[in-house]
């Protein structure tokens, strides 16, 4: 899964609403949200699962959801330790 997503990393994008949702959910204030998410995906400890039509990427306490076909970042959430088990 990780190889497939990384080979299409240049296709990853999001919408204006997605940018605002990601910033709010992760409590971040970055200039380029897509670049921020791509850097998370590229981290060595990122774990990628494919379920249905989406990729779910877990990095530390963050989970990104990316559409498998369009490579659109749908949302991102902070996960508590209990959610990650």
Secondary structure as GFF3:
##gff-version 3
##sequence-region A 1 85
A	DSSP	alpha_helix	2	7	.	.	.	ID=ss1
A	DSSP	three_ten_helix	9	11	.	.	.	ID=ss2
A	DSSP	alpha_helix	16	26	.	.	.	ID=ss3
A	DSSP	alpha_helix	33	42	.	.	.	ID=ss4
A	DSSP	beta_strand	47	51	.	.	.	ID=ss5
A	DSSP	beta_strand	54	59	.	.	.	ID=ss6
A	DSSP	beta_strand	62	67	.	.	.	ID=ss7
A	DSSP	beta_strand	73	78	.	.	.	ID=ss8
A	DSSP	alpha_helix	81	84	.	.	.	ID=ss9
###
